Amino acid sequence: MARALVAYLARADVPARDALQTAIDALKLKLMLDDGYVPFESSGYLPRTLDGEDAGFTLRFRAADAPAPALAGALAARDVAIDLRWSGDVREEISALGVCAALAASFGALVVEAEKDTPLDAAKLKARAKAALEEI
């Protein structure tokens, strides 16, 4: 799997910190967002913790660009893209997968691996996060 995901959402559906944390809590991943997370303002490395250990990743908000033809119809009104990137640390990967699973499950995000055209649904993202959690 690439070390980057893109979550596409409608601007009005981008959640505030507390709403996103509630959605993450429902996944039972022991993942905590940093209090500094502010939609559309946060950019760069954003600390997160996974079961008390550092699990941050890089996050960037941007306008959704013209998608690959395979995704054009699926994006519909999703005009915001959130880029999530991580290093080789499995905790960072779990964190990014968990955030994307929460965005997909609770806020209607369309999530794809960077540079790929195949959407990943919330169940698949959560399953990948849980499988990665078993590695640590």
C-alpha positions as a printed Julia matrix, in Angstrom:
136×3 Matrix{Float64}:
   0.0    0.0     0.0
   1.19   3.49   -0.8
   2.06   5.75    2.11
  -0.57   8.29    1.12
  -4.34   8.53    1.04
  -6.66  11.22   -0.26
 -10.07  11.81    1.28
 -12.55  13.8    -0.82
 -15.41  15.55    0.99
 -17.92  18.31    0.41
 -16.71  21.43    2.21
 -19.81  21.46    4.45
 -19.07  17.87    5.56
 -15.49  18.42    6.75
 -15.78  17.74   10.49
 -14.53  19.79   13.39
 -12.15  18.11   15.81
 -14.77  16.86   18.31
 -17.02  15.38   15.62
 -14.07  13.63   13.98
 -12.84  12.29   17.33
 -16.32  10.89   18.05
 -16.31   9.11   14.68
 -12.83   7.71   15.36
 -13.89   6.54   18.83
 -16.66   4.48   17.21
 -13.95   2.49   15.38
 -12.4    1.37   18.7
  -8.82   2.08   17.58
  -7.57   4.0    20.68
  -6.59   6.87   18.38
  -6.62  10.45   19.68
  -6.51  13.57   17.55
  -4.36  16.43   18.7
  -6.26  19.43   20.09
  -4.51  21.55   17.46
  -6.5   20.02   14.59
  -8.54  22.75   12.88
 -10.23  22.01    9.54
  -8.77  24.0     6.63
  -6.11  25.55    8.92
  -4.1   22.51    9.98
  -1.29  21.71    7.6
   1.89  19.71    7.85
   2.73  17.27   10.61
  -0.18  16.82   12.98
   0.45  14.86   16.18
  -1.83  11.96   17.01
  -1.53   9.23   19.57
  -2.36   5.56   19.17
  -2.77   3.82   22.5
  -0.67   6.56   24.1
   2.21   6.48   21.58
   3.05   9.0    18.85
   1.24   8.2    15.62
   1.15  11.5    13.77
   1.14  12.0    10.04
   1.2   14.84    7.54
  -2.14  16.35    6.61
  -3.0   18.99    4.03
  -6.3   20.46    2.88
  -6.67  21.58   -0.74
  -9.28  22.11   -3.41
 -10.2   18.84   -5.11
  -8.55  18.76   -8.5
  -9.92  17.18  -11.64
 -10.02  13.48  -10.8
  -9.19  10.58  -13.01
 -12.11   9.76  -15.3
 -12.93   6.67  -13.24
 -13.67   8.88  -10.2
 -15.32  11.88  -11.85
 -18.89  10.69  -11.27
 -18.2    9.45   -7.75
 -16.81  12.8    -6.56
 -20.02  14.7    -7.29
 -20.09  17.66   -4.85
 -16.9   16.67   -3.01
 -14.86  19.8    -3.55
 -12.22  19.4    -0.82
  -9.31  16.97   -0.8
  -7.44  16.03    2.35
  -4.02  14.54    1.69
  -2.67  12.21    4.4
   0.93  10.97    4.24
   3.01   8.95    6.66
   6.49   7.49    7.05
   7.27   3.8     7.45
   6.02   3.71   11.06
   3.05   1.35   11.27
   1.46   3.53   14.0
   1.32   6.44   11.58
  -0.27   4.2     8.96
  -2.9    2.98   11.44
  -3.6    6.57   12.4
  -4.1    7.7     8.8
  -6.24   4.66    7.99
  -8.35   5.27   11.1
  -8.95   8.92   10.31
  -9.91   8.04    6.73
 -12.2    5.23    7.9
 -13.95   7.7    10.21
 -14.24  10.29    7.43
 -15.72   7.69    5.08
 -18.09   6.13    7.61
 -19.44   9.26    9.26
 -18.93  12.13    6.81
 -19.33  10.63    3.34
 -15.7   10.89    2.29
 -14.52   9.15   -0.84
 -11.06   7.78    0.04
  -8.49   6.61   -2.48
  -4.86   5.65   -2.35
  -2.8    8.45   -3.83
  -2.4    8.05   -7.6
  -4.98   5.24   -7.81
  -8.57   5.25   -9.0
 -10.12   2.64   -6.73
 -12.13   3.95   -3.76
 -11.61   2.34   -0.36
 -14.75   2.1     1.75
 -14.88   2.54    5.52
 -14.98  -1.2     6.21
 -11.86  -1.86    4.11
  -9.97   1.04    5.72
 -10.91  -0.14    9.2
  -9.9   -3.71    8.36
  -6.48  -2.51    7.13
  -6.02  -0.48   10.3
  -6.94  -3.47   12.49
  -4.6   -5.76   10.52
  -1.75  -3.27   10.91
  -2.52  -3.0    14.63
  -1.91  -6.74   14.95
   1.64  -6.16   13.65
   2.61  -4.07   16.68
